[in-house]
Amino acid sequence: MKLKGKVVFVTGASAGLGKKICYEAAKQGAIVVACARRIDELTKVKQTCAALSKQEAFCYQLDVSNPTQVDQVLEAISLEVGPIDVLVNNAGFGIFEDFVAFDFEKTRQMFEVNVLGLMYITQKIAAQMVQAQKGSIINIASIAGKIATPKTAVYSATKFAVLGFSNALRLELKPYGVSVTTVNPGPMETNFFTTADPSGNYVNGVKPFLSSPEVLAKKIVRTMHKPKREINQPKIMNAAAKAYTLFPSVGDYLASGILNKK
């Protein structure tokens, strides 16, 4: 029970990786605060977390792209739960389409959720952590923030932004005892692709690379009491990302060929 008594705040917690992170944190005794837009699913997550942790869990309906709602939820958490020890910025979505035909309203929405919403919540909670001289921030980015492939121009741009933001923030907050970890998942067995690729072509193409959200959630929760700089999953895509950086021409060839399954 290494997280016993620690308040763990997770966005995008109603399904997929976010839900699994909540469960793994609860197993280690954390006081889980689950947030997402779907309150009906959140209530189920809250109940399961309470059963796993043997203590109270909390849930709040939250659209991270709405600053007013973020302020209201954070105020409620402050009054009803207490200071946040661990922030997990998991909320986000993607759409895989050719950029020249991309609806720019979707571009705006994706940046508001994946980047601006993440940054706004982080600023509010990081200020509290700096004052307390402790805390952990975990930002869920993507391997797409390291390897850009066709039809991910907008999504990759948001995740490149999360990576750059996290890397700078890590250096800023280190002197105050606050850690920042970036998580870069490849394709996972979640409902992410219901929105990203309704045709199912991408999922079918990357089945050999699909990873388990349960396995990644366990790795993420371990960093809550033993911080590390990055988590990359699966290993083969992490190796590809390194090769992409070292050999950009080869990287472009792979990204437009072998790694392009959309």
N, C-alpha and C positions, 0 to 999 in steps of 0.2 A: 504493500500500500504506500508506494513512494510519493504519491500525490495527495495523500490524506489531508483534507482541510484546504487544499489549494483550489482557488476559483479559476476554472478553465472556461473561457468564452469562445464559442465556435460559431462562425457565420456559415450560411449555406448548410445548415445542420439537419435538414429534413430528409436527406437521402444521400446515397453514394458515399464518397469518401468522408464527407462531413459527419454523417451519422456514425460511421465506423470509428472515427476519431473520438466522438462523444462516448461511445461504448467502451473503448479501450481506456480512456481517461477515467471513466467511472469505475472500471475494474480495479484501478489503482487508487481508488478512494477520493478522487477529485469531486468537487462540487461543480457539476456541469451546468453551464448556462448556454442553452441551445437557441440559436436565432435563425430565422428564415422567413420566407413569405407565406409558406403553407402551414398555418397554425394547426390544422387537423393532424398532419404528419408530425409536427413538432411535439404535440401533446403525447404521442406514442413514444417518441424518442425520450422525452422527459421521464415518462413512467418507467421505461426500461433502464434508464440511467440511475434512477432512484433505487430500483431493485438491485442493480449491480453494485452500487456504491454503499448501500445501506444507510443513505442519508438523503436529505432533500436535494432535488434537482429543480432547475428553473427553465422556462422557455418564454420567449418573447417574439411576437411577429415583427419582422423587420425587413424593409427594403433598403439595402445598403446604399442605393443611389439617391436616397432621400435624406439630406442632412438634418432636416427638422425631426424626422422620425428617429434618426440615429441619436440625436441629442436627448430625445424623450426616453429612449430605451436605456441609454447609458445612465441617465439620472435615476431611472427606476431600479437599475442594477445596483447603483451606489446606495440607494435607500434600503432595498430589500435583500441584497446579497452581501455586498461589501466590495472591497478593492479587488480588481482583477489581477491575478498572478500570471496567467498565460492567455495570450490572444492568438487565436488561429483564424487568419483571414482566408476562408475557403470559398466564400461565395463568388460565383463567376459563371460565365457561359460562353459558348463559341458557336460560330456559324461558318461552315466551310463552303464558300462560293467564290466564283471568279470576281476579282475586285472591280473590273470595268462594268459589271452589271450589278454590283452590290448596292443595296438600298442604304443610302447614307444615314438614314434615321437609325438603322441597326448598328451602324458604326458608332454613332453617338451613344446609343444605349450600352453598347459593349464597353466603351471607355468609361462610362459613368459607373458601371457595376464593377468591372474588372480592375480599374485603375483608380479613378477618383473616389469611389466609395471606400475602397481599401485604404487609400491614403488618409481620408478624412477620419475614419474610425481609428486608424493607427495613431494619428496625431493626438487625438483626444486621450487615448489610453496610454500612449507613450509618455505624455506629460505627467500623468499620475505615477507611472513607473519610475520616471526620473526622480520625482520627489521622494518616492519610497526607496530609491537606490537599489531596486531589484525588479525582476520581471523577465518574461520571455515572449517574444513576438515570432510567430511562425507564419510566413506568407506562402500560400500555395500558388506557385507560378506554373510552369509547364516546360517540358523538353522543347515545345514549340517556341519558347523564348530563347532557345539556343540554336535550333535547327528550323529555319523557315522553309516551308514546302508550298507548292502551288495550292491555291484556294484557301490559304490560311493568312493572307496578307494582314487583315484586320486583327484576327485573333492573335497571331504572332506578335504584332505590334503592341498589343496590350500586355502580353507576357514579357516581351523585351523591356517594357516600361517597369513592370513589377520587379524584374531582376535588377535593373539599374537603380531603382528606388531602394530596394532592400540592401544592395551592396553598400550604398552610401550611408544608409541609416545604421547599418551594423557598426560602422566606424564611428558615427556620431554618438551612439548610445553606449558603446563599450565602456567608456570611462565612468558611466553611472551604474554599472552592474546590470545592464539590460542587454540580453542577447537577442540576435535576429538570425533566424534560420530560414533559408529558402528551400522549398520543396519543388522538384521538377519531375512530375510524373509523365510517363509516356501514356499510350492508350491504356485505359483500364476498363474492367467489366462493370460499368456503371450506366446510368441513364443519360449521361452527358451527350451521347451521340444521337439521342432521340431528337434533340434540337440541332446539333451540329451537322448531322448528316442523315436526314430522314430516309434517304434511299437505302441505307444499310451497306452501300458499296465499300465504304471505308473500313467499317468494322470487319467485314468479310475479308478484306485485303490484309488486315493487320492481326488476324486471329493468333498467329504464332507469337506475336509480341504483346498480347494482352496480359496485363498483370492484375493481381488481386488487390482490391482496396483494403481488405483486412490486413494483409501483410504490410502494406505501406502505412496504414494507421498505427500499427504497432511500432514501426520505426519512428514515426512522428512523435508518438507519445513518449518514447524513450528520450527524445531530445528535450522534453519538458523538464527533466531533472538532470540531464547530461547534454548540454547544448552543443551543437555542431554547426558548421557554416552552411552546408548544403546536404540535401538528400536527393539522389537521382535514381529513378527506377523506370524501366529495368536497366540492368548493367550494360546490356548490348547497346542501348540507345545513348547511354552516358558515354560509352566508348566512341560511338558515332559522332556525338557532339564535340568531343575533344579533337577527333580527326577533322571535323568540319572547320574548327578554328585553326588548326595547324596547316591544313591543306585546303584552302577555300575553293580552288577550282575543282578538286576532286569532290569536295563537299557539295558544290552546286550540281555536279553530275549525279551524285547519289540522291540528293534531295529531289531532283526532278525525275529520277528514274526509280531506283530500287525502293526508296523511302516514300515515294509518291503513290499512295494507294487510293486517292480520292477520285 
